[in-house]
Amino acid sequence: MPAKKPAYELFYWPGIPGRGEFVRLAFEDAGVPYDDVARRPAREGGGAAAVQRLLESTGTFLTPLGPPVLRHGRVLVAHTAAILQWLAPRIGVVPRSEESRLRAHQIQLTVTDLLAEVHDTHHPIAVSLYYEDQRKEAARRSAIFVRERIPMFLRYFDRALASNRAGRGRWLVGPGASYPDLSLFQVVAGLRYAFPAAMARHERKFPRLAALHDAVAARPRIAAYLASERRLPFNEHGIFRHYPELAAL
């Protein structure tokens, strides 16, 4: 008897963690099967062509501008924060209360803001231009980002941890781990990869964030995922990129 196809289909560009990784982490922590469609061979309907077909399709729902996109039966949801807002209560990675769900969504939207700024450190002029075509502008943008914006965002997340009394300074929403914690783990890991010198300076002021990163990494299902081939490494095609001239800032 053939294996049952996972009910959840994730569409994201193959080969890069990118914004799709935040959705993968939620599935992995919950232990819920999902089909990472573009990572299938092209002969099995996968690859970048699968994402492109979805983006060019028309139907009842609004066609997404770009991935990540989650499909579950007739439901089609795009944008990382919107996907997680819809998905998390269904797979048990956020408390059920409305207050908790709103808090989680607010934090995730702030993660979205941060990711946009990280992206602009290596593409400050245009996405259509290679990094090599905008090195000077990228260096200037990155210098301001590591000096002003990284500590601002870290301070916000640290305050969020401190304000969650149920989590006792360990978790962002409620008494246990939820999807914003998984996302913040990815943010800390990504910033360490892209801007190791800056993170070494700034992280000393926010030990709670380092502790959260380590606590998420130690969760059994996440630890197994990180050790597996399913976990895509950071690389110079995604959001978090390591360029020596920027990493030294």
N, C-alpha and C positions, 0 to 999 in steps of 0.2 A: 504493500500500500504506500503510495507516494506521500512524502512529508507535506503537512498542511502549510500552505503559503501564509507568511505572517500577515496579520491584518493591517499593519502600519507600513506604509511605503515612504521612505525619505528620499527626496531628490536633491542632490547637491553635486557640484563638480567633482569628478574623481581626482585623487592624487593630492588633495590639500585638505587640512582639517577645517579651516575657515569658520564661517558661521554655522555650518552644519554640525560642527563638533559639539556645540552646546546642546543640541537635540540628541545627539548620540549618547552623550554622558547621562542624560535623563533616562533613556531607554536602558542603558547598561546598568545603572544603579538600581533601577526597578526590576531588572531581570526580565524585561518584556521583549520578546522577539520583534525584530523589525527588518525590513528589506531595504538595504542601502543600495538603491536601484542602480545608480551609475557605476558602482564598483563591480557589478556583474560584467562578464565578457560581452562585447558587442553582439556576438552571435546568440546570446541569451537575452537580448533586449536591453543591455546595459550600456555603459560608456557615456561620454558627454552627449552623444546623440539622443540618449533617452531624456536627458534634461532639456535639450533643445526642442524635442518633440512636444514635451509638456508645455513649454513656454509659448510654443506656436499654436497650441491647440485652442479650440473654442468650445464653449459649452455653457452650462447653466451658471457656473461660477465665474467670477472675474479672473481672467487669465493673469497669473502672477508676472510681475516685471522681471523677477529673477529669483534664483534659489537662495536659501533653502525653502522647499515646499514639502508639506506633509499631506499624504493622501490616505484617507481611511474610508473605504466604501465610496459614498458620494460626497464626502466632506473633503474639501481642498483648502488648506490653510497655508499662507505664505508669511514670511518675516519671522525671524527667530523668536522674538518676544511674544508675538501673537500665537505662534505654534505652541510654545511652552505654556502660555496662559490657558490654551484649550486642552492641551495634552496632560499636563501635570496632575489635575484632579482625577483623571481617568486611570492613570498608572500609579498613583499614590506617592508622588514626589513633591507634594505640597499639602499643608494642613487644609482641612475642609472648610474652615470658617471663612466668611467673606472678608473679614479684616486681614487674615493671613494671606489670602489669595491676592488682595489688592496690594499689600505690602510687598509680596514677592514680585508682582508685576512691575511695581514702581522701581524696585532694585534692578530688575532685568532690563528695564528701559534705560536706566543709567549705564548699565553694561553696554547697551547698544550705542549710547552716546560716546562712550570711551572707545569702542571699536572703530567708530567712524574717525575719531581723532588719530588712533593708531594707524589706520589705513593712510591717512593724509600725511603721515611722516615720511612715507616713501613715494607717495603720489600727490604732492601738494598742488601741482598745476593742472594735470589732466590724467584721467585713467587711461586714455588712449595713448599716452606717451610712456615709453619705458623709463624705469628708474634712472638709467644712465643718461637720459635726456633732461633730467631735472635734479641732478645731484646737488647743485649749489642751493637751490630752493629747499630741497629735502633736508640738507644740513641745517639751514636756518630754522626751518619749521621744527625739526627734531630737537634742536637745542632749547627752544622755548617749551616744547612738550615735556622734555625730561626735567626741566628746571621748575616749571609752573604747574603743568597739568597732571603729571603723574602723582605728585604729593597731594594735589587737590582731590583727585579721585580716591587715592588710598585713604585719605582722611575721611571722606564720605563713607566708604565701606567700613572703616574702623568704627565710626560713630554708629553705623547701623548695627554692627555687632554689639556694641556697648548698650544700645537702647533696647535690645531684645532680651528682656529679663528672663523670659522662659528659656532662652537658649544659654543663659549664664555666660555671655560673652564668647561662646563657642560657635553658635549658629546664627544665621541671619533672620530666620522666620520660625517661630515656634520652638519647641523643646529639642527638635532633632534636625537632621540634615534635610534640606529641600533643594529644589532645582537652582535657586540663586547661589547656594553654597557650591554646587557643582560648577556653575558658570564662573564664580569668583576663583575657584581653583584653576580653571583654564586661563583666566585673565592673568593671575599671578605667574603661572608657568610661561605664558606667552611673553609677558613683559620681561621676565628673567632671560628668555631666549633672545629677544630683540634688543633690550637695553640692559645688559648685565651690570655694567658699571653704575648706572643710575639706580637700578634696583638695589644693589648692594649698599648704596648710601641711604636710600629712602626707607627700605624695609626695616632697618634698625629701629625706626620710630614707631613701627606698627607690628609688634610681635604677635598680636592676635591674628593678623592676616596670614602670617607664616604658619601659625598653628592650625588655622583652618585649612590651608593648602595641604598640610601634612595629614590632617585628620581625614580629609576627603580621599587622598591618595591611598590611605590605609584601609578604607572601606573594602570589604572582601571582593565584591563584584567589580568595583573600580580598579582595585589592585590587579585582578585577573585581566581586566580589559587593557590596562596599561601595559601589561606584559605580553599581550596578544598581538597578532598581526592586524587585527581590526583597528588598533590605535595608529593613526597616521602621524608621522613625525612632523614637527614644524619644518617649513622649508621656505625658500624664497619665491614662492608663488602664492602664498596665502596672505592673511592679514598681518600676522606677526612675522617679521623678516629680520634676519641677522645680517647687517652690512657692517663690516669692521669699522668704517669711518663713523657710523652712527652708534654702534655698540659701545664705542669708547667715550661717548659724551657723558 
